[in-house]
Amino acid sequence: MDLSIVLPEPVRTSRLCPRCSSVPLSTPRHGFHDTLVGLAAKSKDCALCQLLYRWVIDVVDGDDDQIQFFRDGPSIIYGEMSRTPIVSIYTTPSSTVSLSSAQIGLPVLPDPGSLTHTKILVEWIRSCNEDHKCYPTDDVFLPTRVLDVGYGDSSTVRLFCDTKNHTVPGKYLALSHRWGSFTQHKKFCTYTHNYEKLQHGFSVSELPRTFRDAIIITRNLGVQYLWIDSLCIIQDDGDDWERESKLMEQVYSSAYVTIAASCASGTDDGFLKTRPKRECVIMMDPGGTPYYFCDAIDDFSADVEHGELNSRGWVLQERALSRRTIYFTEKQSYWECGRGVRCETLTKMNNRLASFLGDSNFPHSTKSSVKGVIIKLYQYLYKLYSGLNLTYNMDRPIAIRGLETRLMRTLNTLGGYGIFECYLHRSLLWQRSDKALSRIQKFRDEPIPSWSWMAHDGKICYMEIPFGEVRWEDNVTSPFQSGEETPSFWMETRTPLKMEARAHDLVQPGLQLFILDDPGRTLPQSLKCIILGTSKDSRDEHQVHYTLIIAFVTSEDDTEVYERVGVGFLKKWHVALDRPSTKVLIR
């Protein structure tokens, strides 16, 4: 791919002060220092000092404090403890310099959606197709409905609904986006009243900007179909919404590429935006090789992982289930697949979280991991998800259902609503992260038991329980055992799920050892506990019982029914172990 058309021509080098002009270009390690006052004075006549000054002015307090800069290979960093690049050092693709002193890259990025930008996206796809093979060539799935965008510059598109009878299934892209305000996301959706009309075609100009930008990218990549949730699911048809929500796992895992509108605040905003100006200082080595000292903009963590789009609850499973994703952020585009992250600047990144969530066959790569690693990974996912935003908290169990289905299939276990039968005890021992949890009052006709964290609004974490040092007690029965035809996950049954357990009375409640889900809630005096695990250390002062704390609700057929109110780290003297345990139901 010829990228020379986006490289600046070094007609002349930038103006530099004596210090900066003597920076050894071919030496990957070099240090120098300055002050805010010194940089400010030099920046009037030195382009590199000006670039450095703009970076540190907001993070350095004293005007005369010494600021240490380090040349670390293809980057400049500041401060002995900082490892964050503030300047990236590039050279041209035709250069013969050592890659330890500079990286081949693009100091000036093309306009989003332009021919050159499209060439970069196409190259990412080609490389993945040929080298990584993250997308299976035998995948012939098409969602129930897709947007047929056609090819070229057609002014119309149509909602294509006959996918089941489509003789030659085509590739499709999936859009991951923020809906924005209530007014925004209601502006153009598929409803029962316009369903027929949309199938006959409509003008692209009727669509909000984010959707129009997605059509541009889909056409530029030579793909005919595009899946957008608000257009491909009938929004006022509850049965259709329920059916389609169950297909999310397949929709995203079968997409040729997912395009993530990371820099769009809503459907009206768009994501093919003009990039902020990037400062670029041009230097030349004695052999005539150009070097470009540019603002460092490669920050996948800030732009994607901690960006606004990824704060949306639905996006976690969209990212995890997608085999390959292109993120359109404010400063550049990123590619993520099972082999890591690529930046539009041509930088390649390895990222632990990206390698996990970007796994093209997520989460099957974890099957070879030891048990403790698998537990930590699923707990990480649920902790992350529980802190994300949802427009409707009633969607808490649904917005992760596709991901949960994939996890259960991979672990070859039953489960649902954040609980896995194969790790039943640890799954149940979740707790509030910091702020109080509140019960969600209404769901989409699905009863959610109190022992599931999905029945509560707020962020969770898990009890700190050391691996290999706990004896799991036989005081609870899996709630997922429902006979010979047990569903893959129990939500299909729509029947209230109750967990049978053996509970103990509390002798000394030891409230300081409780972590209550809602500390402000008034609780009855007659709390009980269910011992799920006991530390193997038999010394009384060290032995710990890991327990669920439950409160009485009602009685059914001579059996007391309780609900979960928290967890506890209890000592043996807090529990009436000398009395028989009681059979209870937890709903």
Summary of the structure (lengths in Angstrom):
residues: 587
radius of gyration: 28.4
end to end distance: 60.4
largest distance: 91.1
contacts: 1822
relative contact order: 0.08
helix: 29%
strand: 24%
